Amino acid sequence: MKNRMTAIPTVYVVTAHGRQPLEAVGDERLFEILDRYHVPWSAVSIYTVPTDGGAPQLRASLDKRLSELSDVSDILLYFNRNVNPFMFNIAQFSTQNQAGEHASTEYFYQRLDNKRSVSDVFLKKMTEEECKDVIAQRVADVIRENLPPGSDLVVGVSGGGDSNALLHALSRLEAMKLKIRPVIIKGIPDWDKGVPRAQELCSRYGLDLTIVEDVEVQKILGIGNYSTSLITRFEREFAGDDFEFLGTLLVRLALIRHAEALDTPYICTGLNLEDVLCEALFRTTNGQGPAGIPVRSIGEYRLLFPLWLCPKRIIDGCFPEQSLDNYEARYPCFSLGRNLYYSIIYELQSRFPAFIEQLAHGYAEQSCRNPVVYPYDEQLGFHVERFVPFPLRQKFERMLRDVGVPA
């Protein structure tokens, strides 16, 4: 029997594969131990073995510190399924460091071997040039499959890392003789701060940048009174929502307007792997199928996402300085939904590196089998996926008219 004055219980995860002891660090709560070992709290049932003997007892103890369980000799965490929760533990990784001291980023890769029932994990260090090669290849795959040579391609840019990596990758497709037409829109502070970076970026690639001023952006939406900023209008009518929701619409409308003037159906933006998955997860939880990935048809236009299989870490590794400038100029997001879905995607990506691209491919296949149709809304003046409810339509129109919320 343990000395009750000094001893703390021994913690085990119990599975069909055996017992795995979990070492405590100081006087931790049981939840903290589980979290440190990445054992899901929802997947275990907690049984405690009394110090004076007797059968294990089911006990609610997640918030208990081990010192509070002085009447317990062992804590048995029975895993709810006959699987091995440690099979995909990425802590057992090897490092591929060919990049040496010149690495700008790193990324976990996981190779699953079903025959041996093991997963091999390695951390790959990557130079800027290696990152550029990865992004260029994935962008090329999308462009070659979906655009004929010589096409005009309208590209939404922000001056950040994604735009830089995308334009660099497009510039390497010389054989396709594409006419790249970069466009940036203004209207909120972090967009405006990106203009000088976008100008420098386009100059580097010999491209003419079209700048859509904030007044023109408001005209695109049908706003006649420019005395109040767009973001002020949005926050007043849609308190608690993220401006990105409206921003995405504005980017699309501005790009389509430019494509229309050039008589081309092709536009693209820098949606990356995590962006695509966040959007698809949001739609799934709201009873909708994924929208088109990596291409979606909206009216007469084809919107491409050449970065759809490119992780943000590798994109940032292409041009680290520009990525840093973009991070420091960002507008804060307070939307619970946006925070939730991105958090879930990053958690999946960090814990199960091999799974995240499989998920993206699965969403893409679903979107091809069941394409979303976007009918044109005559009253709003743009394509929508589904009927906009009257109360939401009223709020949107109040925002455009800048008349405020009626008393």
C-alpha positions as MATLAB code, in Angstrom:
seq = 'MKNRMTAIPTVYVVTAHGRQPLEAVGDERLFEILDRYHVPWSAVSIYTVPTDGGAPQLRASLDKRLSELSDVSDILLYFNRNVNPFMFNIAQFSTQNQAGEHASTEYFYQRLDNKRSVSDVFLKKMTEEECKDVIAQRVADVIRENLPPGSDLVVGVSGGGDSNALLHALSRLEAMKLKIRPVIIKGIPDWDKGVPRAQELCSRYGLDLTIVEDVEVQKILGIGNYSTSLITRFEREFAGDDFEFLGTLLVRLALIRHAEALDTPYICTGLNLEDVLCEALFRTTNGQGPAGIPVRSIGEYRLLFPLWLCPKRIIDGCFPEQSLDNYEARYPCFSLGRNLYYSIIYELQSRFPAFIEQLAHGYAEQSCRNPVVYPYDEQLGFHVERFVPFPLRQKFERMLRDVGVPA';
ca = [
       0.000    0.000    0.000;
       1.288    3.511   -0.880;
       2.140    6.107    1.746;
      -0.867    8.418    1.590;
       1.164   11.395    2.863;
       3.590   11.427   -0.107;
       2.368    9.190   -2.914;
       0.216   10.156   -5.856;
      -1.710    7.720   -8.013;
      -0.117    6.092  -11.050;
      -1.987    6.931  -14.249;
      -2.447    4.384  -17.059;
      -4.211    4.421  -20.401;
      -5.716    0.957  -20.804;
      -6.433   -0.319  -24.313;
      -6.811   -3.692  -25.995;
      -3.100   -3.313  -26.794;
      -2.048   -3.119  -23.145;
      -1.326   -0.471  -20.527;
       0.543    2.753  -21.205;
       1.697    4.708  -18.109;
       1.350    8.502  -18.269;
       3.937   10.358  -16.229;
       2.768   13.313  -14.163;
       4.764   16.547  -14.034;
       4.266   17.970  -10.573;
       0.794   18.138   -9.109;
      -1.128   18.203  -12.383;
      -4.826   17.872  -12.941;
      -5.801   14.684  -14.689;
      -7.031   16.676  -17.689;
      -3.604   18.331  -18.030;
      -1.899   14.951  -18.166;
      -4.270   13.740  -20.859;
      -3.798   16.927  -22.833;
      -0.002   16.717  -22.649;
      -0.055   13.168  -24.019;
      -2.708   14.094  -26.614;
      -5.158   11.529  -25.273;
      -8.706   12.796  -26.014;
     -10.589   13.271  -22.747;
     -13.830   12.268  -24.511;
     -12.362    8.883  -25.474;
     -11.624    7.551  -21.989;
     -13.645    6.383  -18.993;
     -11.925    7.022  -15.665;
     -11.731    4.206  -13.094;
      -9.875    4.589   -9.816;
      -8.404    1.759   -7.743;
      -8.754    2.376   -3.961;
      -5.529    2.283   -1.947;
      -7.142   -0.071    0.562;
      -8.121   -2.575   -2.143;
     -11.397   -3.328   -3.829;
     -12.741   -3.130   -7.363;
     -12.028   -0.139   -9.650;
     -14.705    2.534   -9.456;
     -15.970    4.812  -12.229;
     -15.182    8.327  -11.037;
     -15.517   11.861  -12.451;
     -11.998   13.204  -11.960;
     -10.862   15.271  -14.966;
     -10.556   18.443  -12.864;
      -8.853   16.716   -9.915;
      -5.180   17.157   -9.076;
      -3.396   13.922   -8.321;
      -2.722   15.100   -4.750;
      -6.494   15.330   -4.225;
      -6.858   11.616   -4.969;
      -5.051   10.433   -1.853;
      -7.419    7.472   -1.506;
      -6.426    6.134   -4.950;
      -3.461    3.942   -5.880;
      -4.035    3.731   -9.662;
      -6.060    5.671  -12.184;
      -7.122    3.502  -15.103;
      -8.167    5.394  -18.215;
     -10.053    2.836  -20.300;
     -10.061    3.824  -23.963;
     -13.586    3.597  -25.360;
     -12.624    1.719  -28.541;
     -10.299   -1.158  -29.353;
      -7.859    1.125  -31.156;
      -4.397    2.365  -30.284;
      -4.542    6.103  -29.450;
      -0.750    6.376  -29.731;
      -0.459    4.930  -33.248;
      -0.380    8.387  -34.865;
       1.731   10.120  -32.233;
       3.879   12.502  -34.260;
       6.283   13.059  -31.340;
       8.269   10.066  -32.619;
       9.614   11.798  -35.704;
      12.868   11.983  -37.600;
      14.239   15.175  -39.153;
      15.184   15.607  -42.784;
      17.588   18.515  -42.718;
      19.142   18.696  -46.183;
      18.448   22.435  -46.103;
      20.962   22.889  -43.292;
      21.184   26.402  -41.889;
      19.337   27.871  -44.873;
      15.903   26.465  -44.011;
      13.125   29.065  -43.946;
      10.332   26.763  -42.835;
       9.517   23.164  -41.925;
       6.585   20.814  -42.315;
       5.581   17.474  -40.835;
       4.902   14.622  -43.235;
       3.413   11.278  -42.272;
       3.736    8.058  -44.270;
       1.101    5.452  -43.394;
       2.012    1.788  -43.891;
      -1.099   -0.323  -43.423;
       0.760   -3.630  -43.915;
       3.041   -2.915  -40.975;
       0.323   -0.992  -39.108;
       2.703    1.896  -38.458;
       2.992    5.562  -39.372;
       6.399    7.043  -40.099;
       6.672   10.745  -39.316;
       9.397   13.077  -40.459;
       9.985   16.802  -40.156;
      11.262   18.242  -43.417;
      13.342   21.410  -43.305;
      12.896   23.499  -46.437;
      14.752   26.393  -48.046;
      12.971   29.242  -49.792;
      13.770   27.653  -53.160;
      12.372   24.277  -52.090;
       9.174   25.974  -50.929;
       8.896   27.796  -54.258;
       9.336   24.514  -56.145;
       6.567   22.803  -54.126;
       4.133   25.687  -54.628;
       5.008   26.097  -58.313;
       4.335   22.430  -59.032;
       0.952   22.418  -57.304;
      -0.122   25.659  -58.960;
       0.998   24.313  -62.346;
      -1.132   21.197  -61.909;
      -4.287   23.289  -61.418;
      -3.556   25.788  -64.195;
      -2.589   23.223  -66.849;
      -5.662   21.163  -66.137;
      -8.140   24.044  -66.238;
      -6.817   26.811  -68.537;
      -5.986   26.724  -72.238;
      -2.617   28.238  -73.224;
      -2.659   31.975  -73.919;
      -5.562   32.670  -71.550;
      -6.126   35.955  -69.756;
      -6.158   35.222  -66.019;
      -7.367   37.847  -63.547;
      -5.576   37.303  -60.216;
      -6.705   38.742  -56.896;
      -3.676   39.844  -54.873;
      -3.209   41.338  -51.413;
       0.533   41.986  -51.235;
       0.955   39.178  -48.693;
       2.742   35.849  -48.786;
       0.003   33.934  -50.603;
      -0.161   36.487  -53.439;
       3.614   36.524  -53.755;
       3.898   32.742  -53.932;
       0.990   32.504  -56.389;
       2.385   35.123  -58.785;
       5.836   33.547  -58.607;
       4.378   30.145  -59.473;
       2.362   31.613  -62.364;
       5.469   33.377  -63.683;
       7.169   29.989  -64.070;
       4.484   28.788  -66.499;
       6.107   30.575  -69.423;
       5.269   27.833  -71.905;
       1.535   28.461  -71.391;
       1.930   32.131  -72.417;
      -0.694   33.251  -69.921;
      -1.601   36.924  -69.638;
      -1.561   37.560  -65.880;
      -3.810   40.452  -64.782;
      -3.266   41.197  -61.047;
      -5.929   43.187  -59.193;
      -5.983   44.530  -55.631;
      -8.940   46.202  -53.944;
      -8.982   48.845  -51.220;
     -11.534   49.709  -48.563;
     -10.241   48.528  -45.173;
      -6.914   49.346  -43.467;
      -5.133   46.007  -43.931;
      -6.121   45.896  -47.618;
      -4.834   49.438  -48.130;
      -1.512   48.643  -46.417;
      -0.986   45.815  -48.881;
      -1.038   48.096  -51.945;
       2.652   49.196  -51.844;
       3.732   45.575  -51.337;
       1.533   44.445  -54.229;
       2.942   47.197  -56.477;
       6.502   46.172  -55.674;
       5.610   42.535  -56.196;
       3.997   43.064  -59.597;
       6.856   45.285  -60.711;
       9.250   42.434  -59.930;
       7.347   40.150  -62.317;
       6.772   42.804  -64.963;
       3.007   42.878  -64.363;
       0.626   45.841  -64.437;
      -1.357   46.009  -61.194;
      -4.938   47.276  -61.275;
      -5.882   49.062  -58.038;
      -9.605   49.209  -57.303;
     -10.057   52.260  -55.060;
     -12.481   52.158  -52.125;
     -14.960   54.446  -53.923;
     -15.046   52.027  -56.844;
     -15.495   49.094  -54.436;
     -18.551   50.813  -52.957;
     -19.906   51.491  -56.447;
     -19.597   47.787  -57.235;
     -21.933   47.115  -54.315;
     -24.319   49.850  -55.407;
     -23.453   52.370  -52.677;
     -24.115   55.994  -53.581;
     -23.121   57.787  -50.357;
     -19.386   57.454  -49.601;
     -19.301   59.456  -46.340;
     -19.148   56.343  -44.130;
     -16.463   53.678  -44.519;
     -17.531   50.241  -45.652;
     -16.156   48.511  -42.579;
     -18.056   50.925  -40.277;
     -21.269   50.166  -42.139;
     -20.642   46.423  -41.910;
     -19.827   46.391  -38.196;
     -22.921   48.430  -37.419;
     -25.311   46.091  -39.238;
     -23.514   42.770  -38.689;
     -22.087   43.108  -35.190;
     -20.065   40.040  -34.190;
     -19.589   38.824  -37.770;
     -16.250   38.852  -39.540;
     -15.717   41.384  -42.337;
     -13.996   38.614  -44.313;
     -17.475   37.353  -45.222;
     -18.227   40.605  -47.036;
     -14.611   40.973  -48.141;
     -14.728   37.672  -50.007;
     -17.804   38.846  -51.906;
     -16.167   42.178  -52.741;
     -13.030   40.496  -54.080;
     -15.115   38.202  -56.265;
     -17.243   41.049  -57.639;
     -14.195   43.217  -58.356;
     -12.382   40.383  -60.127;
     -15.441   39.525  -62.200;
     -15.851   43.201  -63.152;
     -12.237   43.256  -64.367;
     -12.587   39.904  -66.165;
     -15.703   41.190  -67.904;
     -13.758   44.186  -69.233;
     -11.040   41.865  -70.545;
     -13.557   39.414  -72.005;
     -12.090   36.462  -70.109;
     -13.929   33.909  -67.932;
     -10.904   33.047  -65.781;
     -10.223   34.519  -62.343;
      -8.282   33.175  -59.380;
      -7.503   33.961  -55.753;
      -4.969   32.745  -53.217;
      -7.167   30.448  -51.113;
      -4.743   27.961  -49.557;
      -5.164   24.463  -48.104;
      -6.338   25.602  -44.680;
      -8.711   28.189  -46.186;
     -10.322   25.607  -48.455;
     -10.797   23.135  -45.601;
     -12.173   25.775  -43.245;
     -14.774   26.785  -45.812;
     -15.706   23.158  -46.554;
     -16.027   22.308  -42.855;
     -18.238   25.338  -42.276;
     -20.491   24.324  -45.139;
     -20.656   20.698  -43.988;
     -21.727   21.644  -40.465;
     -24.438   23.847  -41.967;
     -25.893   21.034  -44.046;
     -24.315   22.071  -47.342;
     -21.979   20.188  -49.631;
     -18.537   21.648  -50.361;
     -18.352   24.376  -52.992;
     -16.197   23.752  -56.060;
     -12.555   22.863  -55.367;
     -10.190   23.767  -57.006;
     -12.514   25.342  -59.601;
     -16.039   26.684  -59.245;
     -18.307   28.112  -61.918;
     -20.178   31.286  -61.003;
     -22.336   32.455  -63.861;
     -20.092   32.733  -66.926;
     -16.898   32.817  -64.857;
     -14.545   30.142  -63.588;
     -12.961   30.878  -60.224;
      -9.738   28.923  -59.655;
      -7.861   28.213  -56.427;
      -4.354   27.202  -57.564;
      -3.058   27.094  -53.952;
      -5.764   24.701  -52.742;
      -3.237   21.974  -51.804;
      -0.574   24.379  -50.497;
      -0.135   24.622  -46.707;
       0.322   28.130  -45.366;
       3.644   27.264  -43.691;
       5.173   26.284  -47.023;
       3.675   29.321  -48.769;
       5.225   31.586  -46.125;
       8.554   29.838  -46.641;
       8.710   31.187  -50.214;
       8.970   34.871  -49.277;
       9.305   35.181  -45.478;
       9.710   38.973  -45.324;
       6.551   39.752  -47.279;
       4.602   37.230  -45.220;
       5.729   38.950  -42.009;
       4.607   42.360  -43.276;
       1.194   40.923  -44.074;
       0.805   39.344  -40.618;
       1.625   42.593  -38.844;
      -1.019   44.515  -40.827;
      -3.930   42.143  -40.237;
      -7.331   43.171  -38.975;
      -8.481   41.174  -35.885;
     -11.298   38.649  -36.245;
     -13.837   38.188  -33.437;
     -16.262   35.859  -35.216;
     -16.802   32.714  -33.149;
     -17.437   30.635  -36.266;
     -14.311   31.686  -38.135;
     -12.172   31.169  -35.030;
     -13.732   27.763  -34.390;
     -13.369   26.284  -37.873;
      -9.791   27.440  -38.370;
      -8.859   26.110  -34.921;
     -10.307   22.697  -35.795;
      -8.482   22.550  -39.134;
      -5.135   23.539  -37.621;
      -5.588   20.980  -34.840;
      -6.220   18.232  -37.405;
      -3.283   19.355  -39.488;
      -0.940   19.417  -36.500;
      -1.973   16.053  -35.092;
      -2.565   14.087  -38.309;
      -0.401   15.556  -41.103;
      -1.198   12.777  -43.591;
      -4.947   13.202  -43.160;
      -5.380   16.841  -44.067;
      -4.707   16.478  -47.797;
      -6.858   13.348  -47.967;
      -9.691   15.421  -46.524;
      -9.138   18.146  -49.123;
      -9.191   15.592  -51.953;
     -12.383   14.093  -50.555;
     -14.101   17.478  -50.441;
     -12.911   18.183  -53.992;
     -14.386   14.940  -55.304;
     -17.701   15.676  -53.591;
     -17.790   19.172  -55.069;
     -17.254   17.763  -58.574;
     -20.001   15.156  -58.209;
     -22.505   17.678  -56.820;
     -21.568   21.116  -58.170;
     -23.116   24.156  -56.520;
     -25.228   26.304  -58.851;
     -25.203   30.076  -58.295;
     -28.354   31.779  -59.670;
     -28.297   35.507  -60.326;
     -30.180   37.662  -57.805;
     -31.662   40.592  -59.714;
     -32.293   42.666  -56.589;
     -28.806   42.247  -55.116;
     -27.066   42.407  -58.474;
     -24.794   39.384  -58.097;
     -24.874   35.594  -58.065;
     -25.907   33.866  -54.831;
     -26.033   30.226  -53.846;
     -29.492   30.266  -52.333;
     -32.338   32.647  -51.616;
     -31.350   35.395  -49.206;
     -33.968   35.659  -46.385;
     -35.855   38.940  -46.227;
     -34.480   40.105  -42.796;
     -30.893   39.500  -43.944;
     -31.614   41.231  -47.245;
     -32.959   44.234  -45.291;
     -29.789   44.453  -43.172;
     -27.621   44.254  -46.278;
     -29.606   47.020  -47.984;
     -29.452   49.209  -44.847;
     -25.688   48.817  -44.916;
     -25.583   49.957  -48.549;
     -27.890   52.937  -47.959;
     -26.091   53.937  -44.718;
     -29.386   54.787  -43.011;
     -28.700   53.028  -39.727;
     -30.903   50.676  -37.767;
     -34.459   51.999  -37.294;
     -35.506   52.752  -33.708;
];
